[in-house]
């Protein structure tokens, strides 16, 4: 399964990783590599928890165009 993630540096310099397709699935790391490894673990745990609860594994995420 391929999922999109976002990476954003917070005010302390920590990289925050989030998976928009899985509500509440967030992790972090000191480097991008660490944040990516951590979000991969978090995604796996979130998918397992959602499956056990009978919830859909992911929610729909779409890309739209907005004029700025």
KOLDRENPA-206976 format. One record per residue (C-alpha): residue number from 1; residue in three letters; x, y, z. Coordinates in Angstrom, 1 decimal. Each point is the difference from the previous one (the first is absolute). Example, Ala and Ser with C-alpha at 12.3 -4.5 7.8 and 13.67 -1.06 7.14 Angstrom:
% KOLDRENPA-206976
   i  aa      X      Y      Z
   1 ALA   12.3   -4.5    7.8
   2 SER    1.4    3.4   -0.7
***
This chain:
% KOLDRENPA-206976
   i  aa      X      Y      Z
   1 UNK    0.0    0.0    0.0
   2 UNK    1.4    3.4   -0.9
   3 UNK   -1.1    3.0    2.0
   4 UNK    0.9    3.7   -0.1
   5 UNK    1.6    1.6    3.0
   6 UNK    0.8    3.6    0.9
   7 UNK    3.2    1.2    1.6
   8 UNK    0.1    3.3    1.8
   9 UNK    2.7    1.5    2.3
  10 UNK   -1.5    1.4    3.2
  11 UNK    1.2    2.9    2.1
  12 UNK    2.5   -2.2    1.9
  13 UNK    1.5   -1.4   -3.2
  14 UNK   -1.6   -3.4    0.3
  15 UNK   -1.4   -1.5   -3.2
  16 UNK   -3.7   -0.8    0.4
  17 UNK   -1.3   -2.7   -2.3
  18 UNK   -3.7   -0.6   -0.7
  19 UNK   -2.0   -2.4   -2.1
  20 UNK   -3.1    2.0   -1.3
  21 UNK   -1.8   -3.2   -1.0
  22 UNK    0.0   -1.3    3.6
  23 UNK   -1.5    2.6    2.4
  24 UNK    2.1    0.5    3.0
  25 UNK    3.0   -1.9   -1.3
  26 UNK    2.9    2.2    0.8
  27 UNK    3.6   -0.5    1.1
  28 UNK    3.3    1.9    0.1
  29 UNK    3.8   -0.2   -0.2
  30 UNK    3.1    2.0    0.3
  31 UNK    0.7   -0.5   -3.7
  32 UNK   -2.1   -0.7   -3.0
  33 UNK    1.3   -3.5   -0.2
  34 UNK   -1.0   -0.6    3.7
  35 UNK   -3.4    1.6   -0.4
  36 UNK   -0.7   -2.2   -3.1
  37 UNK    1.0   -3.2    1.8
  38 UNK   -2.1    1.0    3.0
  39 UNK   -3.1    0.9   -2.1
  40 UNK    0.4   -3.4   -1.8
  41 UNK   -0.3   -1.7    3.5
  42 UNK   -2.9    2.3    1.0
  43 UNK   -1.8   -0.8   -3.3
  44 UNK    0.3   -3.7    0.6
  45 UNK   -1.3    0.4    3.6
  46 UNK   -2.9    2.2   -1.1
  47 UNK   -1.0   -2.4   -2.8
  48 UNK    0.0   -2.9    2.4
  49 UNK   -2.1    2.0    2.6
  50 UNK   -2.5    1.1   -2.7
  51 UNK   -0.4   -3.6   -1.3
  52 UNK   -0.5   -1.4    3.5
  53 UNK   -2.7    2.7    0.6
  54 UNK   -1.7   -0.7   -3.3
  55 UNK    0.7    3.5   -1.3
  56 UNK    1.0    0.7   -3.6
  57 UNK    3.7   -0.2   -0.3
  58 UNK    0.3    3.4   -1.6
  59 UNK   -2.1    3.1   -0.9
  60 UNK   -0.2    1.5   -3.4
  61 UNK    2.6    2.6   -0.8
  62 UNK   -0.2    2.1   -3.2
  63 UNK    2.1    2.6   -1.7
  64 UNK   -1.8    3.1   -1.1
  65 UNK    1.1    3.2   -1.7
  66 UNK   -0.4    3.4    1.8
  67 UNK    1.0    3.3   -1.4
  68 UNK    2.2    2.0    2.3
***
